[in-house]
């Protein structure tokens, strides 16, 4: 499903709130995939390859629209999928 949300946006400044929001997304979309919870220190110190920090924004919805999309099955999370297994498969393809 594809969703578009329109409303007022603000940047989440509190590190604990930002980490909690990111963990909630991981729990919803890839439950059990990572072997430990997201650490606040990781969120605070992480930088992308371009040097950008993690930013979390909160949307106060005023209007929401949605449509269904089937997606690519091989790229989707499934119950029992683990990060370790994906890493092992990627390494096997490399060498």
Residue frames as qw, qx, qy, qz and C-alpha x, y, z in Angstrom:
[[0.000, 0.889, 0.458, 0.000, 0.00, 0.00, 0.00],
 [0.392, 0.238, 0.000, 0.889, 1.21, 3.49, -0.84],
 [0.228, -0.818, -0.491, 0.195, 0.14, 6.33, 1.42],
 [0.286, 0.433, -0.010, 0.855, 0.50, 10.09, 1.09],
 [0.360, -0.690, -0.514, 0.360, 0.07, 12.25, 4.19],
 [0.195, 0.598, 0.091, 0.772, -0.43, 16.00, 4.03],
 [0.512, -0.794, -0.326, 0.031, -0.15, 18.19, 7.11],
 [0.099, -0.927, 0.303, -0.198, 2.17, 20.11, 9.38],
 [0.887, 0.113, -0.314, 0.321, 5.72, 18.77, 9.86],
 [0.240, -0.894, 0.334, -0.180, 8.25, 19.36, 12.62],
 [0.557, 0.421, -0.675, 0.240, 11.70, 17.92, 13.27],
 [0.828, -0.525, -0.197, -0.021, 11.95, 15.62, 16.29],
 [0.129, 0.795, -0.460, 0.375, 14.74, 17.06, 18.45],
 [0.648, -0.501, 0.489, -0.299, 14.55, 14.68, 21.44],
 [0.230, 0.435, -0.858, -0.147, 16.96, 11.75, 20.83],
 [0.286, 0.037, 0.905, -0.313, 14.89, 9.32, 22.93],
 [0.595, 0.501, 0.335, -0.532, 11.71, 10.18, 20.99],
 [0.483, 0.620, -0.471, -0.401, 13.52, 9.86, 17.63],
 [0.054, 0.303, -0.951, 0.010, 15.04, 6.49, 18.57],
 [0.429, 0.204, 0.762, -0.439, 11.65, 5.27, 19.80],
 [0.619, 0.572, 0.046, -0.536, 9.99, 6.27, 16.52],
 [0.394, 0.542, -0.696, -0.258, 12.65, 4.49, 14.45],
 [0.122, -0.144, 0.962, -0.199, 12.42, 1.38, 16.65],
 [0.570, 0.347, 0.519, -0.535, 8.62, 1.36, 16.27],
 [0.615, 0.584, -0.282, -0.449, 9.05, 1.35, 12.48],
 [0.215, 0.406, -0.887, -0.043, 11.55, -1.52, 12.66],
 [0.320, 0.037, 0.857, -0.402, 9.19, -3.46, 14.96],
 [0.635, 0.461, 0.282, -0.552, 6.29, -2.93, 12.57],
 [0.645, 0.634, -0.269, -0.330, 7.98, -3.56, 9.23],
 [0.629, 0.393, -0.663, 0.102, 10.77, -6.04, 10.06],
 [0.686, -0.585, 0.249, -0.354, 9.91, -7.62, 13.43],
 [0.895, -0.295, 0.324, 0.087, 12.72, -9.82, 14.75],
 [0.735, 0.637, -0.095, 0.211, 15.04, -9.00, 11.81],
 [0.219, 0.687, -0.495, 0.484, 17.72, -7.37, 13.98],
 [0.674, -0.157, -0.676, 0.255, 19.14, -9.26, 16.96],
 [0.324, -0.390, -0.479, 0.716, 19.05, -6.23, 19.30],
 [0.086, 0.894, 0.415, -0.147, 17.11, -2.99, 19.74],
 [0.422, 0.701, 0.042, 0.574, 18.23, 0.21, 18.07],
 [0.555, -0.417, -0.315, 0.647, 20.64, 2.05, 20.36],
 [0.021, 0.969, 0.174, -0.175, 20.32, 5.80, 20.97],
 [0.394, -0.638, 0.412, 0.518, 24.06, 6.12, 20.46],
 [0.480, 0.177, 0.697, 0.503, 23.75, 4.64, 16.96],
 [0.204, 0.837, 0.483, 0.157, 21.04, 7.16, 16.03],
 [0.225, -0.930, 0.020, 0.291, 23.06, 10.01, 17.51],
 [0.380, -0.599, 0.519, 0.478, 26.42, 9.15, 15.89],
 [0.658, 0.311, 0.628, 0.274, 25.38, 7.57, 12.56],
 [0.171, 0.670, -0.231, -0.684, 26.34, 9.45, 9.38],
 [0.839, 0.478, 0.246, -0.084, 25.42, 8.42, 5.86],
 [0.756, 0.114, 0.284, 0.578, 28.00, 8.04, 3.13],
 [0.246, 0.722, 0.188, 0.618, 27.36, 11.70, 2.33],
 [0.285, 0.120, -0.466, 0.829, 27.97, 12.70, 5.97],
 [0.426, -0.435, -0.169, -0.775, 24.33, 13.38, 6.81],
 [0.153, -0.114, 0.813, -0.549, 23.00, 12.60, 10.30],
 [0.102, -0.433, -0.890, -0.097, 19.76, 10.74, 11.06],
 [0.228, -0.032, 0.124, -0.965, 16.75, 13.08, 11.07],
 [0.022, -0.427, -0.904, 0.029, 13.26, 12.12, 12.22],
 [0.205, -0.119, -0.094, -0.967, 10.23, 14.24, 11.42],
 [0.170, 0.379, 0.830, -0.373, 6.73, 14.14, 12.86],
 [0.139, -0.226, -0.503, -0.822, 3.70, 14.83, 10.67],
 [0.303, 0.314, 0.605, -0.666, 0.43, 16.10, 12.12],
 [0.184, 0.256, 0.810, 0.495, -1.91, 14.73, 9.42],
 [0.333, 0.349, 0.164, -0.860, -4.55, 16.96, 7.88],
 [0.794, 0.389, -0.081, -0.459, -5.30, 14.76, 4.84],
 [0.423, -0.329, 0.833, 0.136, -4.38, 11.16, 3.94],
 [0.776, 0.404, -0.195, -0.444, -4.69, 9.27, 0.63],
 [0.501, -0.345, 0.792, 0.060, -3.75, 5.66, -0.16],
 [0.777, 0.393, -0.298, -0.391, -3.52, 3.11, -2.99],
 [0.873, -0.247, 0.420, 0.017, -2.54, -0.56, -3.14],
 [0.437, 0.697, -0.549, -0.147, 0.65, -1.77, -4.85],
 [0.987, -0.078, -0.137, -0.040, 1.72, -5.42, -5.00],
 [0.322, -0.808, 0.491, 0.054, 5.48, -4.69, -4.70],
 [0.571, 0.480, -0.665, -0.029, 8.45, -6.96, -5.51],
 [0.899, -0.370, -0.150, -0.177, 8.08, -10.19, -3.54],
 [0.832, 0.086, -0.305, 0.455, 11.82, -10.99, -3.22],
 [0.232, 0.433, -0.265, 0.829, 12.51, -7.59, -1.65],
 [0.544, -0.589, -0.092, -0.590, 9.73, -7.78, 0.94],
 [0.174, -0.373, 0.776, -0.478, 10.16, -8.76, 4.57],
 [0.762, -0.189, -0.510, -0.351, 8.67, -12.10, 5.59],
 [0.720, -0.600, 0.228, -0.263, 8.29, -13.73, 9.01],
 [0.930, -0.199, 0.209, 0.230, 11.54, -15.41, 9.97],
 [0.606, 0.657, -0.067, 0.444, 13.76, -13.26, 7.73],
 [0.625, -0.688, -0.013, 0.369, 16.97, -12.23, 9.55],
 [0.142, 0.935, -0.294, -0.140, 19.69, -9.69, 8.86],
 [0.462, -0.503, 0.711, 0.172, 22.35, -12.37, 9.38],
 [0.701, 0.291, 0.640, 0.116, 20.83, -14.51, 6.60],
 [0.459, 0.881, 0.117, -0.016, 20.79, -11.58, 4.15],
 [0.117, -0.849, 0.495, 0.141, 24.44, -10.79, 4.94],
 [0.607, -0.217, 0.749, 0.153, 25.41, -14.44, 4.44],
 [0.668, 0.562, 0.482, 0.078, 23.60, -14.56, 1.05],
 [0.269, 0.954, -0.110, -0.067, 25.26, -11.32, -0.10],
 [0.298, -0.695, 0.636, 0.152, 28.72, -12.61, 0.86],
 [0.702, 0.063, 0.698, 0.124, 28.08, -15.91, -0.93],
 [0.585, 0.765, 0.269, 0.029, 27.22, -14.00, -4.12],
 [0.036, 0.939, -0.326, -0.106, 30.44, -11.95, -3.85],
 [0.013, -0.650, 0.758, 0.049, 32.83, -14.80, -3.53]]
